[in-house]
Amino acid sequence: MPQRFANAARATLAAGIGGSDTTLALEAGTGALFPPAGMSINGDNDWWLLTLQDQAGIEIVKVTDHAAGADTLTVERGQQGTPARAFAAGTVAGLRITAADAKAWAGTAERLTEPSGATVSYDPATGNVSQVTRIVNGAPMTTSYIYAGGSLSQTQTVYQGALRTVSYSYDAAGRNTGYTATEETL
């Protein structure tokens, strides 16, 4: 079944939903931002993933039916290990690339070398980038990525005998609110 995508498709729920509801209503006129779903392509129906997000967290749902331009979606709840739960009217609904999408594109590889020569390592459990090594001015520069609660919490970069650590902070909605940086000689 082909997965569909759209650039920056984002809306809000027009009405609240319970944990078992399979029909979602988007704010009037915003359904046109999202691709259609449920059309047969070579005998398989297309679909896409929608992430619902409020201050308590996220749920990923699979959109299995959406007529072009319509503000109503038919969904399968609780995808990719996220719990199906209630969301209020006004909840953000966005078509986003998920960690599972990235992992699928990378195949089962836990390490890839990009055309630029950079080596990218992935955490096999989450699909998150765990380390990137690239050559800068003839010397290797390695950045490690550390996650907490699904968000990037810290990066550590080693380059030409120095360690630079950047720690990130977030508000309750998961938005980045700032960072602190330190540097030390190794």
Buried (B, 14 or more C-beta within 10 A) or exposed (E): EEEBEEEEBBBBBBBEBEEEBBEBBBBEEBBEBBBBBBBEEEEEEBBBBBBBBBEEEBBBBBBBBBBEEBBEBBBEBBBBEBEBBBBEEEBBBBBBEBBBBBBEEBEEEBEBEEEEEEBBBBBEEBBBBBBBBBEEEEEEBBBBBBBEEEEBBBBBBBBEEEEBBBBBEBEEEEEEEEEEEEEEEE
